[in-house]
Amino acid sequence: MAFDYLIVGAGYAGSVLAERLARVANKKVLVVDRRNHIAGNAYDHYNEAGILVHKYGPHIFHTNSRDIFDYLSQFTPWRGYEHRVLASVDGQLVPMPINLDTINQLYGLNLTSFQVEEFFASVAEKRDVIRTSEDVVVSKVGRELYEKFFRGYTRKQWALDPSELDAQVTARVPTRTNRDNRYFTDSYQSMPLYGFTRMFENMLDHPNIKLMLNTDYRDVRDFIPFKEMIYTGPIDEFFDYQFGKLPYRCLEFKHETHDKPLFQPAAVVNYPNDYAYTRITEFKYLTGQEHTKTSVVYEFPQAEGDPYYPIPRAENSALYKRYQELADVTPGVHFVGRLASYRYYNMDQVVGAALTLFKKINVEGKPNGAAGRNGGAVSGANGHSNSTHTAAEPARP
């Protein structure tokens, strides 16, 4: 059987493009993934206790784009959910991002919103130029809060000091003078009612879509005929690492089930200074599932393993650009998604980038000029393309 498109990867980028090409453009699509499941890192499943868990750590959907929310709503009903995070600091669990209650609880004060604004101004260290993640934080909240909330977490997460990381890593962590303890403030904050995997199953349920799991595309590309490829894997791997490997931080996950209804007082508790793990997530907060037991996951950052987080340093961006230049002149291949773009996109941003690429393909019909071009960011998502996986709360939404 001949296919119009071979899509490498059954995560967000690959699945959205498969669905659009099959349903709207009436194309024959083969989706391959070397894992044994669809949904990429958003994959969730019921564990041995019957609790819905996220295998690769918490995924929390949020977006400011009505178009993206409406698109995904074709494949799932939603459960409203606003994410809240606590941080374990000085023996207390306090709200994160830092807000009015964080300061009052941490220091035993009773400041008002106006007074906490003055407090931040009094402790902030002036920076004429903001270059690093350290500059971002100390210029907002000063040295002491930087040490309590950010430095240790960043060193664990990235194996680098904040003074060695681009400003973008911490730039998106807000500091609030009110009591808003939501981690995100997007217009649409919801979780798929029956889980992410079910949403992906609905997305890929079309007669024009064929799926091959446990399959490396390099093992099938030479004997399964197709016209064009959509590649969502690591861009350096596609080009056989000819300029060297793009560096990533990886994660090890330790899942536990406990014989009690709840384990901790919030969905996520960060541990910026103590222990080898960065945070503990309790899934029943995210899913709303009722169960007599509960399941949690501990996250341990590490150097080796599946690629999760592009390390935001100038030399790494320069290396990626060399691969991007190759991608731009590679005929018959479209590069899109987190790994192909070496960017830590939010989930909605990956969806937006895939929809943008589909529109280009669909308009052009048989896009010769588009082949090889990177899917790029989508401004219609959250208006940014940096990671929410920050020094303060690496949420993989």
Secondary structure, DSSP 4 states (H G I P E B T S, - for coil): --EEEEEE--SHHHHHHHHHHHHTS---EEEE-SSSSSSGGG-EEE-TTS-EEETTS----EES-HHHHHHHTTT--EEE---BEEEEETTEEEEES--HHHHHHHHT----HHHHHHHHHHHPPP-SS--BHHHHHHHHHHHHHIIIIIIHHHHHHHSS-GGGSBTHHHHT----SS---BS---SEEEEETT-HHHHHHHHT-STTEEEE-S--GGGTTTTS-EEEEEE-S-HHHHTTTTT-PPPEEEEEEEEEEESSS-SSSSSEEE-SSSSS-SEEEEHHHHH----SSEEEEEEEEESSSS--EE---HHHHHHHHHHHHHHHT-TTEEE-SHHHHT----HHHHHHHHHHHHHHHHHHSS-STTTT-B----TTSSS--S-SB-SS-B---
